[in-house]
Amino acid sequence: MRKTVTLFLATNIAVLIVLSFTLQIFGVTHMGGLLTMALIIGMGGAFISLAMSKSMAKMTTGAQVIETPTNSAEAWLLNTVQHQASAAGIGMPEVAIYESPDINAFATGMNRNNALVAVSTGLLHAMDQDEVEAVLAHEVSHIANGDMVTLTLIQGVVNTFVIVIARVIGQVVDRAVFKNQGGHGIGYFVTSMIAELVLAILASIIVMWFSRQREFHADAGSARLAGTNKMIAALQRLQMAHTGELPEQLAAFGIHGSKGASLIQYLFMSHPPLEDRIEALRQNR
């Protein structure tokens, strides 16, 4: 389950930088206007990223939405997602398949009734029907829990703080290092933009922590929709598989997760280690 979060974060940072550059051009630097514009840009950047998430996911992975099933496997996928969506109380999401040897899946979309669930060909080939059912239920649970919207709100708040703090740093450097006491010089603009980029990356630690917590909730949702044993079996299948990761720019609401080699890696992981997720399911039986 690592695909949409990284795409979302990457898109968010890009949008944030562009909008912030516009803020600089229009000269919004006094604190009152800065706080207002920071909130508008911070939230706006996050929601623009969310609005783009489904189309960006399709474009990046080459996912093909199943409009009319061409075989029994596609028909089964549609029927299973439809049944799970109904049980979870959400609208029928689009269902897509993308070519990849990796065993993975993801869900994204702007709201609970206009979402996308996609699975890789590698997952369909490597997992049995019960395991695929559990993975689909995991993704449907992400949608039902409103994880992408909540993630967007958290990202919007984080963006707001990043914009304000970056400009405070820029002002301090401009005055202390470049001795510019009147207005804002080149030191302010360059420093604030660099600080914003660095802070946005560091702030993603907060978003990643939230993402890891939501994985446990989605696993629990899958256990309710498909059965605990099926979800545990799906995660165990991932443990046995030695496949590559999803495209780095898309890591988000996929199913895959692994234990980081260091604390720094763990802080930037969008998913908890598989063994932790399996243990959580066993304890909640």
MARLOTI-531632 format. One line per 3 residues: number of its first residue (from 1); their letters; for each residue z, x, y of C-alpha. Coordinates in steps of 0.2 Angstrom, whole numbers, plus 5000, padded with zeros to 4 digits. Layout:
// residues N
NUM	a	Z,X,Y; ...
// end
This chain:
// residues 285
1	mrk	5000,5000,5000; 4995,5013,5013; 4981,5009,5023
4	tvt	4982,4997,5038; 4998,5006,5046; 4989,5022,5049
7	lfl	4974,5014,5055; 4984,5003,5067; 4994,5018,5073
10	atn	4978,5028,5076; 4970,5014,5085; 4985,5010,5095
13	iav	4987,5028,5102; 4969,5029,5107; 4970,5012,5116
16	liv	4986,5018,5124; 4979,5034,5131; 4964,5025,5138
19	lsf	4974,5011,5146; 4986,5024,5153; 4972,5034,5160
22	tlq	4966,5019,5169; 4984,5017,5176; 4983,5034,5183
25	ifg	4966,5031,5191; 4973,5016,5200; 4988,5026,5206
28	vth	5002,5015,5199; 5016,5028,5199; 5031,5019,5209
31	mgg	5045,5014,5197; 5043,4995,5199; 5025,4994,5196
34	llt	5026,5007,5183; 5038,4997,5173; 5028,4982,5174
37	mal	5012,4990,5170; 5020,5000,5156; 5025,4984,5148
40	iig	5008,4976,5150; 4999,4991,5143; 5012,4995,5130
43	mgg	5011,4977,5123; 4993,4975,5127; 4988,4991,5118
46	afi	4997,4986,5102; 4990,4968,5101; 4972,4975,5105
49	sla	4975,4987,5090; 4981,4972,5079; 4966,4961,5085
52	msk	4954,4976,5079; 4963,4979,5063; 4953,4968,5051
55	sma	4936,4973,5057; 4941,4991,5058; 4948,4990,5040
58	kmt	4932,4983,5034; 4921,4996,5043; 4932,5011,5038
61	tga	4933,5007,5019; 4916,4997,5018; 4925,4983,5010
64	qvi	4914,4968,5005; 4921,4951,5007; 4918,4940,4992
67	etp	4909,4924,4999; 4903,4918,4982; 4909,4925,4966
70	tns	4896,4934,4956; 4906,4937,4941; 4922,4932,4932
73	aea	4932,4946,4939; 4928,4941,4957; 4931,4922,4953
76	wll	4948,4927,4946; 4953,4937,4961; 4949,4923,4973
79	ntv	4958,4910,4962; 4973,4921,4961; 4974,4925,4979
82	qhq	4972,4906,4983; 4986,4901,4971; 4997,4914,4979
85	asa	4993,4910,4997; 4997,4892,4993; 5013,4896,4985
88	agi	5018,4907,5000; 5013,4894,5013; 4999,4903,5021
91	gmp	4981,4900,5024; 4968,4907,5012; 4964,4925,5017
94	eva	4948,4934,5015; 4947,4943,4999; 4937,4959,4998
97	iye	4933,4974,4986; 4929,4992,4992; 4922,5006,4983
100	spd	4935,5020,4979; 4942,5029,4964; 4959,5028,4972
103	ina	4971,5015,4965; 4975,5005,4980; 4975,4989,4990
106	fat	4979,4983,5008; 4981,4968,5018; 4979,4966,5037
109	gmn	4975,4952,5050; 4981,4945,5066; 4990,4930,5059
112	rnn	4996,4922,5043; 4981,4911,5042; 4967,4923,5046
115	alv	4970,4938,5036; 4961,4950,5024; 4967,4956,5006
118	avs	4956,4970,4999; 4957,4980,4983; 4949,4996,4977
121	tgl	4937,4997,4963; 4949,5010,4956; 4963,4998,4955
124	lha	4953,4985,4946; 4947,4998,4933; 4964,5006,4931
127	mdq	4976,4991,4930; 4977,4976,4919; 4976,4958,4925
130	dev	4995,4956,4926; 4997,4972,4936; 4983,4967,4948
133	eav	4991,4950,4950; 5007,4959,4956; 4998,4970,4968
136	lah	4989,4954,4976; 5006,4945,4977; 5013,4961,4986
139	evs	4999,4960,4999; 5000,4941,5001; 5019,4943,5004
142	hia	5015,4956,5018; 5004,4942,5026; 5017,4928,5023
145	ngd	5031,4939,5030; 5021,4942,5046; 5023,4961,5044
148	mvt	5008,4965,5055; 5014,4955,5070; 5031,4961,5069
151	ltl	5025,4979,5068; 5014,4975,5083; 5029,4969,5093
154	iqg	5039,4985,5088; 5024,4996,5093; 5023,4987,5109
157	vvn	5041,4991,5114; 5039,5009,5108; 5023,5010,5119
160	tfv	5032,5004,5134; 5046,5017,5133; 5033,5031,5129
163	ivi	5023,5027,5145; 5039,5027,5156; 5047,5042,5149
166	arv	5031,5052,5149; 5029,5049,5168; 5047,5054,5171
169	igq	5044,5070,5162; 5027,5072,5172; 5037,5070,5188
172	vvd	5051,5082,5184; 5038,5096,5179; 5027,5093,5194
175	rav	5042,5095,5206; 5052,5109,5196; 5037,5119,5190
178	fkn	5023,5116,5202; 5034,5113,5217; 5025,5098,5222
181	qgg	5038,5088,5233; 5026,5075,5240; 5016,5063,5230
184	hgi	5009,5068,5213; 4999,5083,5210; 4989,5089,5195
187	gyf	5004,5095,5186; 5011,5077,5185; 4995,5070,5178
190	vts	4992,5083,5165; 5010,5084,5160; 5012,5065,5158
193	mia	4996,5063,5148; 5001,5077,5136; 5019,5070,5135
196	elv	5013,5053,5131; 5002,5059,5117; 5017,5069,5109
199	lai	5029,5055,5112; 5017,5042,5104; 5016,5053,5088
202	las	5035,5055,5088; 5038,5037,5091; 5028,5033,5076
205	iiv	5043,5038,5066; 5052,5022,5071; 5036,5012,5066
208	mwf	5035,5021,5049; 5054,5017,5046; 5051,4999,5049
211	srq	5035,5000,5038; 5045,5007,5023; 5058,4993,5025
214	ref	5044,4980,5024; 5038,4987,5008; 5054,4983,4999
217	had	5053,4965,5006; 5034,4964,5000; 5039,4970,4983
220	ags	5053,4957,4982; 5040,4944,4987; 5028,4949,4974
223	arl	5042,4948,4961; 5044,4930,4967; 5026,4925,4966
226	agt	5020,4935,4951; 5036,4941,4942; 5047,4956,4943
229	nkm	5041,4964,4927; 5023,4963,4933; 5027,4972,4949
232	iaa	5037,4985,4941; 5023,4988,4929; 5011,4990,4943
235	lqr	5022,5003,4952; 5024,5012,4936; 5005,5012,4933
238	lqm	5004,5020,4950; 5016,5034,4945; 5006,5038,4930
241	aht	4990,5039,4940; 4985,5055,4948; 4973,5049,4962
244	gel	4970,5054,4980; 4976,5045,4995; 4967,5032,5005
247	peq	4958,5038,5021; 4972,5045,5033; 4966,5034,5047
250	laa	4969,5018,5037; 4985,5021,5028; 4995,5005,5031
253	fgi	4998,4990,5020; 4991,4998,5004; 5001,4998,4988
256	hgs	5002,5017,4985; 5017,5028,4990; 5024,5044,4985
259	kga	5039,5055,4988; 5037,5067,5002; 5039,5086,5000
262	sli	5050,5087,5015; 5061,5078,5027; 5047,5079,5040
265	qyl	5034,5071,5028; 5046,5058,5023; 5049,5053,5041
268	fms	5031,5050,5043; 5028,5041,5027; 5023,5022,5028
271	hpp	5029,5019,5011; 5045,5023,5001; 5044,5033,4986
274	led	5038,5023,4971; 5054,5027,4961; 5064,5020,4975
277	rie	5054,5004,4975; 5055,5002,4956; 5074,5004,4956
280	alr	5076,4991,4970; 5067,4979,4960; 5077,4982,4944
283	qnr	5093,4980,4954; 5088,4963,4961; 5083,4956,4944
// end
